[in-house]
Amino acid sequence: MLRAIGAIVAFFLLGFILSALLVWPFAALLTRGTTANDLKLHPTPLFALGQGLVLMLAFGAATGIVGRIGLGLRASDLRWRTRLGWPRAFGVGLVLGILPAAVAMTMGVFTAGAGWIHDGGSLSAWAAQVGKTVVILAPAALAEELMFRGLPMAVAARVAGRGWAVLLLSLLFAAAHLSNPNVTAAGIGNIAIAGIFLSLAFFSAGGMWTAFGAHLGWNATLAALAAPVSGLPFDIPYIDYRTGSPVWLTGGAFGPEGGLLATFALTAAVVLVARWNRKEPT
């Protein structure tokens, strides 16, 4: 237990130290005179992409140093190599992430008056911007999977069992979003449920690839439909999303993740992946 705790602490310390070292030479380029508060509320595309890449590289290196070299863990131990194969595993994850996001937003249309209005631009401009947004979101999604699933989950599950590992790291995952713009208690609760969903995906037959795909699928669907993602807005041409009311149902300015409809959709996703895991235990 002590060795596991030490390894997880070392992993996070090394990851954040490497992040600081990687971002320091490019800090001026990434911020371009923008204040820290402005970046927090409205991160520029360059900053969001740079932050995601830095965290992905830093925690990928920390995984290699602490996990592979320090603990001698194999790719299969870290759930990178599974019997499903990475292309299929990633594709399954995308579907698992897209479905609950689409369900939550669709339910908002029928129960809370949510919807979309045309705000200028063309369908081709929308498609191009969605493609760029996915490129920005992908490194951040993978970085968070490395940080909150990956090595910490694999190590914690070995000493405390999967149930405790999933619970503790899902709470930590939610706590990491406490400073997001327009955050609410319901939003933090839903992110904790999302953490359970992604953790179960991590322990599925698709491993890390399925967890990464599910994370990206959820975030990309919300962004593509012009909704905020965990409170962070995305400028998408052609459509503009109106959340409807009441806010406790739709999530308001925090995005669908802050509403009861997302609670329902994410809980259903948890049940779905849990049933899959029982059929195909790993």
N, C-alpha and C positions, 0 to 999 in steps of 0.2 A: 504493500500500500504506500509506504513512504517513498519507495523508488518511483512508483507511478506518479505520485503527486509532484515529486521533484522533476520528473521528465516533462510533465504537462506545464509546470511553471517555467522550466527552462525553455520549452517550446515557445510559449507566449513572449517571454522576455527577449529571446533571440529574434523572433519574428518582428517585434516592434523596433528593436535596435537596428536590424537590417532595413526595415522600412524607413527609419529616419535617415540612415546613411544613404539609401538609394534616392530618397526624395530631395535631400539637401542640395545637390548640384542643380536640380531643375526647379527649385521652389519659385524662383522669380518668373520662369516661363509658365509654370502652371497657374500662378496666381495673377500675374500681369497687373499688379497694383490693386486688385480687388481685395476688399477687407475680408477678414475671417468670417464675420457675421454674414456678409453677403454670400460668400461661398457656401456657408452652412445652409442658408435659406434657398439659394438659387445657384447651385454649383454649375460652372460652365462645362460644356462638353469636354474640353481639353482637360480640365481639372478632374472631372469624374473618371475619364479614361485613364489618366495618369495615376490617380489614386488607386484605381482597381488593379492596374498592372503592377504597381509597386507592391501592394499587399499580396498579390498573387505570387510574385517572384520571391518576396521575402519569406512568406510562410511556406512556399514550396521548398525553398532552401532550408528552412528550419525543420521541415519534415524530413528532408534527406539527412541533415546533420544529426538531429536528435533521434529520429525514428530508425533510419536505415543504418547509420554508423554507430550511434550511441546504444540503441536497444536491439539492433540486429533484426528489425522487423522487415518482412518481405512485402512485395507489392500486394500479394494476396492478403496479408495480415491487415494492410491499410485499405483493403477493399478496392484497389485499382484494377486488379486482375480477378475476374469472376467468370463463371461458366457461360454467362449470357453474351459476352463479347461486347466491346465498348460501343460500336455503332448502334447496335440494337438496344443496348442498355441506355444510352443517351437518348435515343428516340423515344423509348418507353417513358423516360423521365420527362421529356418535353410534353408528351401527352398528359401525363399525370399532373404537371404544373399548369398547363393551359386550361384543362377542364374545370377545376374549381374556380379559377379566376373568371372564366367566361360565365360560369353558373352564377357566381355572386353578382356580377354586373347585370346579367340578364334578369335575375330576380329583382334587382333594383328598379328595372324598367316597369315591371308589372306590379310591384308592391309599394313603391315610393316615388313614382313619377320621375325617376332618373332617365336620362337619355342624351342624345347628341344633337348638336346643331352644326350646320355648315358654316365655317368661319373663314372661308377663302382658301385659295390654293387648289391644286388638282389632285386627283387620285394618284397620279404618278409621283407627285411631290410627297404625298403621304407615304407611299411605298418606299421611296428613297430615304425619307427621314426615319421610318421604322427600321430599315436596314442599318442605318447608322446608329440608331439607339440600341439595337441588339448588340452591335459591336462594342458599344460602351458598357452595356450591362453585363456582358459575358465575363470579363475578367473579375468584376466585383463579385458576381455570383460564385465563381470558382474560388476566389479568395476567402469568402465567408464559409464555404464548404470546407476548405482546408483548415480554417480557424476553429470552427465549431462542430464539425464532424471529423473526418480525417484522423490524424494522430490522437488528439484528445479523446475522441469517442472510442477508438480502438483500444487505447490503453486503459481508459476508465472502465470499459466493459469487461476487460480481462480481470480486473481486481474487484469491481463492485457489482458486476452483472449488467446486462443490457438495460434493464428497466431503470435502475438508478442512474446509469450513464446518460440515457436519453433524457430523463427528467432534469438532471442537474445542468447539462449542457444546453438544453432547450431554454431553461431559465436564464442562463448566461447569455445566450443568443438574444433573448428578448431584452435583457438589461443593456446590451450594447446599442439598442435603438432608443434609449430613454431621452437622448438629446436631439432626436430628429424633430424637424419642424412640425408644429401642430399635433404633437403626440398626445394621445389620450390613454387612459387606463385600459379601455377596450382594445385599443390598438396594440398595446403591449401584450395583453392577454392573447390576442390573435396571433401575434408573432411567436409567442411561446407555443401555441398550437401548431403553427407552421414549422417550428423547430422540431416538434415531435414527428410531424409528417415527413420532414426531410431526413430525420434520423432513421425512421423506419425505411425510407427509401435507401439510405446508406446501407442498412442491414439486409436489403432485398437481394435478389439474385443478380441485380445490376450494379450493386455496390456504389462506389463514389460517382460513377458516370450517371447513374440514375438520379442520385441526389442532386448533382450539378444540373442535369437536364430539367428536373422538376423545379429547382430554384430559378433557373433562367426562364423556363416556360411561364411560371407565375408572374415574375417581374415584367417580362417582355409583353405579355398579354395586357396587363394593366396599362403599361406605357403606350403600347400600340393603339389602345382605345382611349388615349388622352387622359387617363386618370393618374393622380399622384401615386407614387410607389413609396410606401412607408413615409408619407409626408413630403416626399421630394417631387416637385412638378416636372413635367416634360412638355416641351413645346412641340406639338405635333400639328402639321398643317392639315387642312381639309375638314377636320372635325374638332369640336370642342365638347367636352363632357360636362354634363350638369348632374350633380349628385342626387338631386331630389331631397325629400325629407320624410321622416325625421332623421336627424344626423346619427342618432344611435343605431339606426337601421342600416344606413348607407355608408357611414364613415366620415362624411363631410370633407373638410380640407385635408385630413390625413390620408384620404383615399379609401377605397373599399376595405382595406385591411382594418379600418377603424370601426367597422359596423357589424351588427349581428348577422347580416347575410353572409359575410365572410366567415364568421364563426361556424355557421351551418355548413358552408361549402368546405372549409378546411377540416372540420370534424368528419365529414363524409369521406374526404380524401384519406384521413388517418385510418378510418375503418377499412377502406378499400385496400390500402397498402398492407395493413395488418393481416387481412384475409389472404392476400397474395403471399405474404411471408409464411403463413401457416401451411399453405399449399406447397410452397417451394422453400422449405427451411434451409438456411445457410449457416 
